[in-house]
Amino acid sequence: MYLTKEIKQEIFAKYGKSNTDTGSAESQIALFSHRISHLTEHLKLNKKDYSTEHALKKLVGKRRRLLDHMKAKDIEGYRNLIKELGIRK
């Protein structure tokens, strides 16, 4: 599987407050970004996989809502996270 326990812990350690910090907006956005990049690569190979395309659109919407929430609460943290993950609006 593409998202193992070790990869999740690595993402949470880098972007969250600790290894077990799975609820913060920063760690969730980073996890969603990882999943979005994986699904994007999958769709490049499988153009007619519409269920994955639908899931990708839902995931992008979730990430966008979390980013909007983070932007309203902590603008500097938002800017740093955008820069680190390479997300563009």
Contacts in CASP RR format, 6 or more apart in sequence:
PFRMAT RR
TARGET T0000
AUTHOR 0000-0000-0000
METHOD contacts of the structure
MODEL  1
MYLTKEIKQEIFAKYGKSNTDTGSAESQIALFSHRISHLTEHLKLNKKDY
STEHALKKLVGKRRRLLDHMKAKDIEGYRNLIKELGIRK
2 38 0 8 1.000
3 34 0 8 1.000
3 35 0 8 1.000
3 38 0 8 1.000
7 34 0 8 1.000
8 31 0 8 1.000
9 19 0 8 1.000
11 27 0 8 1.000
11 30 0 8 1.000
11 31 0 8 1.000
11 34 0 8 1.000
12 18 0 8 1.000
12 19 0 8 1.000
12 20 0 8 1.000
12 21 0 8 1.000
12 22 0 8 1.000
12 27 0 8 1.000
12 30 0 8 1.000
12 31 0 8 1.000
13 19 0 8 1.000
14 30 0 8 1.000
15 26 0 8 1.000
15 27 0 8 1.000
15 29 0 8 1.000
15 30 0 8 1.000
15 81 0 8 1.000
15 84 0 8 1.000
16 24 0 8 1.000
16 26 0 8 1.000
16 27 0 8 1.000
16 30 0 8 1.000
17 24 0 8 1.000
21 27 0 8 1.000
22 28 0 8 1.000
25 66 0 8 1.000
25 69 0 8 1.000
25 70 0 8 1.000
25 73 0 8 1.000
26 70 0 8 1.000
26 77 0 8 1.000
26 81 0 8 1.000
28 66 0 8 1.000
29 63 0 8 1.000
29 66 0 8 1.000
29 67 0 8 1.000
29 70 0 8 1.000
29 81 0 8 1.000
29 85 0 8 1.000
30 81 0 8 1.000
30 85 0 8 1.000
32 59 0 8 1.000
32 62 0 8 1.000
32 63 0 8 1.000
32 66 0 8 1.000
33 63 0 8 1.000
33 85 0 8 1.000
33 87 0 8 1.000
35 59 0 8 1.000
36 56 0 8 1.000
36 59 0 8 1.000
36 60 0 8 1.000
36 63 0 8 1.000
39 52 0 8 1.000
39 55 0 8 1.000
39 56 0 8 1.000
39 59 0 8 1.000
40 56 0 8 1.000
42 49 0 8 1.000
42 52 0 8 1.000
43 49 0 8 1.000
43 52 0 8 1.000
43 53 0 8 1.000
43 56 0 8 1.000
46 52 0 8 1.000
67 78 0 8 1.000
67 82 0 8 1.000
67 87 0 8 1.000
70 77 0 8 1.000
70 78 0 8 1.000
70 81 0 8 1.000
71 78 0 8 1.000
81 87 0 8 1.000
82 88 0 8 1.000
82 89 0 8 1.000
END
